[in-house]
Amino acid sequence: MEAANRKLIRPSFNELKEKMDAKRNQNQGLKKNTPAEQTNAENFYYVKQMQSKTPMVLVLTDGEVLNGVIEWYDKSCLKVNREDGPNVLVYKLSIKYMYKAE
């Protein structure tokens, strides 16, 4: 009996690699891009309030209320000019919320 020339059933490594690359490329198109780390909305808000010298009310995490105008800001704090007391440097972490004074 003569040995038959048999072809292997399993695909070659190159075929598998091409299929995996095709799937990877297809999945990359479906993935959402990660959002930007900073939208600059906070910076825009502070600059707008500083330029117009808007009177602001800052409520701190301990319940204290500060009234004043934001003079400048940086990554971690705000400088608030007050009429009823000395100017204050306030850490952003200690601010519970703030709003425009009426």
C-alpha atoms as a printed R data frame, in Angstrom:
    type eleno elety resid chain resno       x      y      z
1   ATOM     1    CA   MET     A     1   0.000  0.000  0.000
2   ATOM     2    CA   GLU     A     2   1.383  3.316 -1.010
3   ATOM     3    CA   ALA     A     3   1.484  6.184  1.522
4   ATOM     4    CA   ALA     A     4  -0.957  8.879  0.487
5   ATOM     5    CA   ASN     A     5   0.251 12.450  0.380
6   ATOM     6    CA   ARG     A     6  -1.820 14.016  3.126
7   ATOM     7    CA   LYS     A     7  -2.195 17.706  3.777
8   ATOM     8    CA   LEU     A     8  -2.332 18.790  7.388
9   ATOM     9    CA   ILE     A     9  -5.734 20.025  8.506
10  ATOM    10    CA   ARG     A    10  -4.474 22.645 10.913
11  ATOM    11    CA   PRO     A    11  -3.674 26.075  9.447
12  ATOM    12    CA   SER     A    12  -0.140 27.340  9.192
13  ATOM    13    CA   PHE     A    13   1.272 29.831 11.672
14  ATOM    14    CA   ASN     A    14   1.210 32.622  9.069
15  ATOM    15    CA   GLU     A    15  -2.527 32.152  8.480
16  ATOM    16    CA   LEU     A    16  -3.222 32.345 12.219
17  ATOM    17    CA   LYS     A    17  -1.067 35.455 12.558
18  ATOM    18    CA   GLU     A    18  -2.916 37.188  9.704
19  ATOM    19    CA   LYS     A    19  -6.298 36.379 11.273
20  ATOM    20    CA   MET     A    20  -5.178 37.670 14.680
21  ATOM    21    CA   ASP     A    21  -3.821 40.890 13.142
22  ATOM    22    CA   ALA     A    22  -7.082 41.416 11.269
23  ATOM    23    CA   LYS     A    23  -9.118 40.963 14.475
24  ATOM    24    CA   ARG     A    24  -6.806 43.285 16.391
25  ATOM    25    CA   ASN     A    25  -7.131 46.003 13.744
26  ATOM    26    CA   GLN     A    26 -10.897 45.582 13.694
27  ATOM    27    CA   ASN     A    27 -11.132 45.852 17.502
28  ATOM    28    CA   GLN     A    28  -8.951 48.962 17.614
29  ATOM    29    CA   GLY     A    29 -11.525 50.816 15.555
30  ATOM    30    CA   LEU     A    30 -14.239 49.886 18.065
31  ATOM    31    CA   LYS     A    31 -12.381 50.944 21.205
32  ATOM    32    CA   LYS     A    32 -13.225 54.335 22.623
33  ATOM    33    CA   ASN     A    33 -10.391 56.747 23.115
34  ATOM    34    CA   THR     A    34  -9.694 57.662 26.698
35  ATOM    35    CA   PRO     A    35 -10.980 61.125 27.576
36  ATOM    36    CA   ALA     A    36  -8.563 63.966 28.009
37  ATOM    37    CA   GLU     A    37  -7.147 64.241 31.495
38  ATOM    38    CA   GLN     A    38  -8.099 67.897 31.731
39  ATOM    39    CA   THR     A    39 -10.834 69.766 29.868
40  ATOM    40    CA   ASN     A    40  -9.718 73.242 30.990
41  ATOM    41    CA   ALA     A    41 -13.313 74.077 31.967
42  ATOM    42    CA   GLU     A    42 -12.228 74.860 35.522
43  ATOM    43    CA   ASN     A    43  -9.454 77.163 34.281
44  ATOM    44    CA   PHE     A    44 -11.849 78.933 31.914
45  ATOM    45    CA   TYR     A    45 -14.325 79.484 34.775
46  ATOM    46    CA   TYR     A    46 -11.686 80.957 37.116
47  ATOM    47    CA   VAL     A    47 -10.292 83.266 34.425
48  ATOM    48    CA   LYS     A    48 -13.799 84.495 33.567
49  ATOM    49    CA   GLN     A    49 -14.595 85.253 37.224
50  ATOM    50    CA   MET     A    50 -11.220 86.949 37.775
51  ATOM    51    CA   GLN     A    51 -11.517 89.191 34.709
52  ATOM    52    CA   SER     A    52 -15.026 90.339 35.594
53  ATOM    53    CA   LYS     A    53 -14.146 90.591 39.324
54  ATOM    54    CA   THR     A    54 -17.284 88.666 40.186
55  ATOM    55    CA   PRO     A    55 -18.080 88.540 43.922
56  ATOM    56    CA   MET     A    56 -18.012 84.873 44.896
57  ATOM    57    CA   VAL     A    57 -19.199 82.861 47.885
58  ATOM    58    CA   LEU     A    58 -17.022 79.893 48.857
59  ATOM    59    CA   VAL     A    59 -18.438 77.311 51.243
60  ATOM    60    CA   LEU     A    60 -15.670 75.269 52.844
61  ATOM    61    CA   THR     A    61 -15.881 71.632 53.926
62  ATOM    62    CA   ASP     A    62 -16.006 72.660 57.602
63  ATOM    63    CA   GLY     A    63 -19.041 74.903 56.935
64  ATOM    64    CA   GLU     A    64 -17.216 78.241 56.975
65  ATOM    65    CA   VAL     A    65 -18.400 80.732 54.344
66  ATOM    66    CA   LEU     A    66 -16.005 83.135 52.600
67  ATOM    67    CA   ASN     A    67 -17.092 86.102 50.480
68  ATOM    68    CA   GLY     A    68 -14.690 87.751 48.071
69  ATOM    69    CA   VAL     A    69 -13.239 88.084 44.590
70  ATOM    70    CA   ILE     A    70 -10.834 85.504 43.147
71  ATOM    71    CA   GLU     A    71  -7.522 87.264 42.505
72  ATOM    72    CA   TRP     A    72  -5.541 84.303 41.152
73  ATOM    73    CA   TYR     A    73  -5.489 80.518 41.172
74  ATOM    74    CA   ASP     A    74  -3.141 77.635 40.544
75  ATOM    75    CA   LYS     A    75  -3.375 73.851 40.489
76  ATOM    76    CA   SER     A    76  -4.129 73.476 44.186
77  ATOM    77    CA   CYS     A    77  -5.375 76.797 45.607
78  ATOM    78    CA   LEU     A    78  -7.234 80.087 45.115
79  ATOM    79    CA   LYS     A    79  -6.382 83.544 46.442
80  ATOM    80    CA   VAL     A    80  -9.529 85.364 47.518
81  ATOM    81    CA   ASN     A    81  -9.605 89.141 48.141
82  ATOM    82    CA   ARG     A    82 -12.112 89.966 50.854
83  ATOM    83    CA   GLU     A    83 -13.587 93.288 51.950
84  ATOM    84    CA   ASP     A    84 -14.628 92.125 55.420
85  ATOM    85    CA   GLY     A    85 -11.269 90.561 56.323
86  ATOM    86    CA   PRO     A    86  -7.754 89.826 55.169
87  ATOM    87    CA   ASN     A    87  -7.038 88.201 51.822
88  ATOM    88    CA   VAL     A    88  -7.024 84.419 52.047
89  ATOM    89    CA   LEU     A    89  -5.265 81.579 50.260
90  ATOM    90    CA   VAL     A    90  -7.712 78.643 50.123
91  ATOM    91    CA   TYR     A    91  -6.820 75.093 49.123
92  ATOM    92    CA   LYS     A    92  -9.205 73.725 46.494
93  ATOM    93    CA   LEU     A    93  -9.560 70.501 48.473
94  ATOM    94    CA   SER     A    94 -11.101 72.460 51.354
95  ATOM    95    CA   ILE     A    95 -13.795 74.043 49.120
96  ATOM    96    CA   LYS     A    96 -17.096 72.202 49.261
97  ATOM    97    CA   TYR     A    97 -18.734 74.390 46.605
98  ATOM    98    CA   MET     A    98 -18.787 77.967 45.351
99  ATOM    99    CA   TYR     A    99 -21.249 80.249 43.621
100 ATOM   100    CA   LYS     A   100 -21.634 83.834 42.456
101 ATOM   101    CA   ALA     A   101 -22.776 86.224 45.192
102 ATOM   102    CA   GLU     A   102 -26.028 88.044 44.441
